[in-house]
């Protein structure tokens, strides 16, 4: 599959956020390569690098492959994507043999026939559960993009794959940037330790400009190239992008909501796909704690604030976070925090290094998976409430058997 080209999420005057990232800046230096223990990685010999396959060679796939390469502890030995040009661009850049470049919807299956130690899955979310399950069966460690799925059965499949991975002594990491950032980590830890006291209510917002179109709509291949605008392939914007803001709220609350009441529509961006261009709603938690939520993906005409932001209000203080901007706790237990303008790149560098360290040190707790799935389910809760225009409970969502099926007719296997 292919990742869409990186595009701006906010006006240039806003600068902090683009389609997949805030402006990255120089980035932190990658951690140096660590000598491998041969018993820890299937097929790896002493002092060898982790043999890595890239599944999804779009702009983000190639960008992420570059971070794996610069780390020093990985060797990219196989690549797969639906499109031949994407595979060749990635393969040429990282000197992958033409014999190990695979295309089509099932290209990842051929990739997994190689003796790989690990795979990075950066395909449209619709395909991730199936590809992760196959990778675990093949004995590969997994580095997966978020969100992990577009529906509840997909989330359950990911959970089962992670459980099987741990049993097979395989690492499985989900790449959320905020959860690797030092300011977010410290601030949330302090909130959990009572820094803002009893939580009263919160806010989660993701406001950005419209996304660019990768191909002229009208063909199956164009649909795949424009997958981010496709409800079934992406899970809609509330799942594919807004999960960043809802994940921070879920992390802070450290428990699922009771129910959600959400609305939304498609009123401004109507020229491609079928995703909505905005959502607005309420996620109700226990103890009468409500978290309001809003998102848009169209021109805000200079309105502020923009970007990915969260605020949590308590009787002793307020936590404020901004992706790429200030993270701070105001009030009795003041925490100055700081800014991470290069969070998009720096935190992925950390996750790439953590993945490597987990593998060589035999750490198979796979602790990023469960909270990632919970946040994924929160987005599906909100999406379902909006689509059905009614209050939807958490219990209803976690018990849902509804499977999203994308019609892939016209695409080559």
C-alpha positions, 0 to 999 in steps of 0.5 A: 500500500502507499502512504499519502504525500506529506501535506500541510495541515495548517496555513503557513502562518501557523507553521506548527502542523502539517499533514503528518507532522509539525515542522520537524526542525533539526531533530535529535541524533539517532542512537548508535547501533548496538551489537546484537545478541544472536539468540534474540533475533531470528536469523540474525548473527553476531554483530549483524543488523536487524533485517527490516522489511518496509510495508508501505513505501509512500512518503511517510514510509520512505521518511520512516525508512530513513530514520531506521537507516540512520539509527544504524541498527537496521538493514532494510532488505525488502520493501512492499507497496501496491505501486511499482514506482513507490517500491522502486523509489524506496528500493533504490534509495536503500539498495534493496534487491529488485528481487525483494521489491513486491507490489500489489495488495498481496505484496506484503505476503511475498515480503514476509516469505523472506527471512526478516527479523522485523517489519514496519507497517505504514499502510492505510489503517484498513490493511494494518490488522491483517498485515500485523497478524501475518507478520506475527505468524511469520515471526517478525517484530512489528513497528506499526503506524497509528491508528491500528485499525478502522473498526472494532474487529480490527482492534481486537485482531491487533490485540490478539496479534500483540498477545501472540507476539509476546508469547512468541517473544516478538516485540510490537510497538505502535508509533505515537509521538506524544507518548515518547516526548519528555514533556508530555511524559512528565506532565501526564505523570504529574497529573496522575500523581495529583498535580491538578487535583480532582479533574473537572473537565477537559478539552481536545481539539485538532484544527487544521487546513484541508489536505492535498489531493494526491491523484485525480479521483475516479479510478481504483488506483486514485482512491488508493492514492487518496486513501486518507479521504476514504472512510473505509480505508482511513476510518475517517478523520476522527480515527486517522488524524484526530486520534492524536488529540483523543489519545492524549485525553485517553492517556490523561484519564487512563480509563475509557469514557462511558459514552459519547455524543458527537456530530459532524459533517461534510460541508466544506471539503466536498471534492474528493472521497467521502470523509467528513471535514469536521466533528464536534462532540462530548466524551463523558467519563466517570465522576461526571467528567466531560471532555469536549472535542472538535476537529476541522480539516478546512481553511480556518481563515487565520483563526486561533488556536490551531493544531493538536491541543488538549486542556484538562482543568482540575481544582488545583491547576490546569494542564495544557498541551500542544503538539509541537508547542508548549506543555505546561501545568499551571496552578499550585503545582506549577510545571514549566514543561517546555516545547518540542517543535521537532516532536514529529521527527524526534519522537519517532527517532526515540520510538525507532531506538526503543524498538531496537532496544526492546528486541536486543534486550528481549523486552516483550511486554509490548506496552504501547499496544493496549493504550493505542487500541483503547484510543482507537476505540475512543475514536470509533465511539465518537465516529459511530455516535456522529454517523448514527446521530445518537448517544453511543455507550462504550459497552456497545462499542467494545461489543460491536461486531460490525466490520468495515469492508472496503470494495477493492474491485479494480485493484490488482492482487 
